[in-house]
């Protein structure tokens, strides 16, 4: 799969409704995963969206999730996601983007099986890099 770049929006608890609305607007295939599906069944976030992805017939990809904190303000609710399975290419992007950045999640294997990292670059833009692993 080729690497892709797309917006990733965080929501204050209404990601399901928002992503379903965007599906109505753009069409396509919507996949929603809750926090409970990833081992957080006994938390207040259990039924909230940990990751949602809409892929449209026009080739648009939109991702979103409910933020697990109370720090959800307009203006800090969008990031740029880089994803794919080309490990070398994506690690190269990560190295450059994370240089001089504030790294909030180091680039390493995560509970869903992929390698993932998140940083805020020196210009204040949040980047998420997800490297798909075989079988995930």
Buried (B, 14 or more C-beta within 10 A) or exposed (E): EEBEEBEBBBBBBBBBEBBBEBBEEBBBEBEBBBBBBEEBEEEEBEEBBBBBBBBBEEEBBBBBBBBBEEEBEEEEBEBBBBBBBBEEBBBEBBEEBBEEBEEEEEBEEBEBEBBBBBBBBEEEEBBBBBBBBEEE
